[in-house]
Amino acid sequence: MTQARPDTLEHAPLGRESAYPEQYDARLLYPIPRAANRAPLGIEAGASPFVGEDEWHAFEVSWLNARGKPIVAVARFRLPADSPNLIESKSWKLYLNGFNQTRFESRQAVIDTLRKDLAWAADAPVSVELFDVDDEALAVQRLPGECLDHLDIDVTDYTPSADHLAVGEEVVEETLHSHLLKSNCPVTGQPDWGSVMIRYRGPRLDREGLLRYLIGYRQHQDFHEHCVEHIFMDLMARARPLRLLVLARYVRRGGLDISPWRATPGERPPSPLRLSRQ
């Protein structure tokens, strides 16, 4: 593949009127380097303080078999957090739409094609799974841990501020979550709704301050992946936990949902789960 790798969002399809392709075209994928948005957080290339993945589900996946009969599926993709690039979501949707009228000899041929193309765009290996639409693996589940959303708090700040984060002296191990996460697309300004889970061992987080902090993303413009990295870095700097996992599960848009997680080495998220809003 010889397509040049773009360095900015200047030519990305996001926020532009786009014709939907009728045939497979890997050149539709638009990689975006992660480094530019990580630099303001103090994350240097090759020295990441976290491990993690960007987990995507695609609910509008279809192709034609060798005899021209349509096949439908749900796809799960996992991009490693240390991949040099993320993949712009609208370009991913356009790319997948190109499969709709394209014949493939087998399901494995579809998987192999997806792996090859997505690995090129991410500049790293990408995991690909295809599920039947009624597969039990796609059943709706709940986030583990205690929900913060019942807290009756005053909120006046809708931009991220780590000043809201405070800890006590007691060292605890707990899992907290909230469904009040909202950020905005950095290109179109469209709202991105989500839920966030925080699992940590360290000084006990002040719950009200944590909820105010998470609500602070409500007017923040950034990609899902970078919001999660922002939360991770702020918690590490302010709370200094011994272990930390931050996982967000964003609501589906355009047939795609994104669920990034970032963690201290050795931490892993719960088994893949999907929430009712996804």
C-alpha positions, 0 to 999 in steps of 0.5 A: 500500500503506497498511500501517504500517511497524513499528519493532521486532520486537514484532509480527514473525511470527518466533518466533510460531505462524503460519497459512500463507496460501493466497492472495497478500498483500503485507501479510505482509512485515515490514520492520525498520529497519536503523538501530537495530542499526547505531547501536551500531557507529557507523554513522550514517544517510546516512553508511555506510562500506560498500557492499553487498547482501543476496542471498537465494535462495528455493527454495520458490517456486511459483504457478499459471499462467493455466490453474491449472497449478503452476509452480516456480522458484528466486528470487534477490533483492538488497536494497541495503545502503543500503536503510532496511529489511531484511525479516524472514525468516519474513514473507518466507517467509509472503509467498512461500507466498501465491503457491502458490494464486494465478494469474498471467498470466505469469512476468513478472507474478510478477517485477513483483509481487515487485519492487513488494512487496519495494521497498515493504518495503525502501523501496528498489529490489530486484532479482528473478530467477527460475530454473528449478530445474535452471538451471546458474546455481544450480550449487554452487561453492566460496569462493575463497581460503585456508581457515582451518579447518585451523588447530589453535588453542585457543578459549575465547571464543564472543562477538565480540571484536575484541581477537583481531584483529592485523596484521603490518607486511607489506602483502598482498592476499589472500582468506581464508575459513572455514566455522566461522561460526555465530550465533543468531537474535536472536528464537528463538535458533535457530542460523544456520550459515554461511561467511564470506569476507574479501578485503582489501589491507592489513597482513597479518591474523594468521590464528589471531587472525582465526579466533578472532574469527570463531568468537567469533560462535558464541553471538552473537545478531543478524541475518545482515546485522548480523553481516556489518556487525559483522565489517566494522567491526571489521576496518576499525577494527583492521586498517585495510585499504586495501580490504575485502570481507566476504561471508557465505553462510548455510545455508538455513532455511525455504527461504531463504538469506541471503548479505550482503556489505559492502565498501569503495567500488569492491569487488565480490564474486565472481559469484553463487555457492552453496555445498553447504550452501546 
